[in-house]
Amino acid sequence: MEKIQLIRALLNKGKANVVYELACGISPYSIDCAGNTHMEPQIETLWQLAIHHLEFIAKYGSEIEMIEVGERMYFPHPTEFELWLEAGAVGISEDELRSCLEANAN
């Protein structure tokens, strides 16, 4: 199974928080230097927006288009997330995803 399929499998299981932790490098399944070094500026921007998107859907779900918290408004970034996936989901390794998916098989 390729990286994008593994990410989608975790998201379909409701594990956006797990993918978020992997993308941030704070997961127990994170491997040092999983690919988030030496990114081109455009890819780094997509990666950062993918992290924001994953954080948003982990907190609020994928059906909400905007939420207001105090005086701030938060939005998901589905288009940028898809572009990040198309760019190869830089910042997450396939090994990390496999380990994570096996641990979250239920």
C-alpha positions in Angstrom: 0.0 0.0 0.0 1.5 3.4 -0.9 1.8 6.4 1.5 -1.4 8.2 0.3 -3.5 5.1 0.7 -2.1 4.5 4.2 -2.9 8.1 5.1 -6.4 7.8 3.7 -6.9 4.5 5.6 -6.0 6.2 8.9 -8.3 9.1 8.1 -11.1 6.7 7.2 -10.7 5.1 10.6 -11.2 8.6 12.2 -7.5 8.9 13.1 -6.8 12.4 11.9 -5.0 13.1 15.2 -2.6 10.2 14.5 -1.7 11.5 11.1 -1.4 15.0 12.6 1.1 13.7 15.1 3.1 11.9 12.4 3.2 15.0 10.2 4.4 17.1 13.2 7.0 14.4 14.1 5.6 14.0 17.6 4.1 10.5 17.2 5.6 7.5 19.0 5.9 6.1 15.5 7.9 9.1 14.2 11.3 8.3 12.7 14.0 10.8 12.9 14.5 12.6 9.5 11.3 11.2 8.0 11.6 13.7 5.2 10.8 17.1 6.7 14.2 18.5 6.2 15.4 20.4 3.1 11.9 21.0 1.7 11.4 23.4 -1.1 9.4 26.5 0.0 6.3 25.5 -1.9 6.3 22.0 -0.5 7.0 23.3 3.0 4.0 25.6 2.8 1.8 22.7 1.7 3.2 20.6 4.6 2.4 23.4 7.1 -1.1 23.8 5.7 -1.6 20.0 5.7 -0.7 20.0 9.4 -3.2 22.8 10.1 -5.8 20.9 8.1 -5.2 17.7 10.1 -5.3 19.5 13.4 -8.6 21.1 12.4 -10.3 17.9 11.4 -8.9 16.1 14.4 -10.5 18.7 16.7 -13.7 19.6 14.8 -14.3 16.8 12.2 -14.3 17.0 8.5 -17.8 18.3 8.0 -17.3 21.7 9.6 -16.1 24.4 7.2 -15.2 27.1 9.7 -15.3 27.6 13.5 -15.0 30.7 15.6 -13.1 30.4 18.9 -13.1 33.7 20.8 -12.2 36.3 18.3 -10.4 33.9 15.9 -11.8 32.0 13.0 -10.3 28.6 12.0 -10.7 26.8 8.7 -9.6 23.5 7.3 -7.4 23.4 4.2 -8.7 20.5 2.1 -7.3 21.8 -1.2 -3.8 22.3 0.2 -4.0 18.9 2.0 -4.8 17.2 -1.3 -1.9 19.0 -3.0 0.4 17.9 -0.2 -0.7 14.3 -0.8 -0.1 14.7 -4.5 3.4 16.0 -3.7 4.1 12.7 -1.9 3.0 13.6 1.6 6.5 14.9 2.4 7.3 14.8 6.1 5.8 11.3 6.8 7.5 8.0 5.8 5.7 4.9 4.6 7.4 2.9 7.5 5.9 5.4 10.0 2.5 5.0 8.4 2.6 1.2 8.3 3.6 1.0 12.0 0.9 3.4 12.9 -1.8 1.6 10.9 -0.8 -1.7 12.4 -1.1 -0.3 15.9 -4.5 1.3 15.1 -5.9 -1.7 13.3 -9.1 -1.7 15.5 
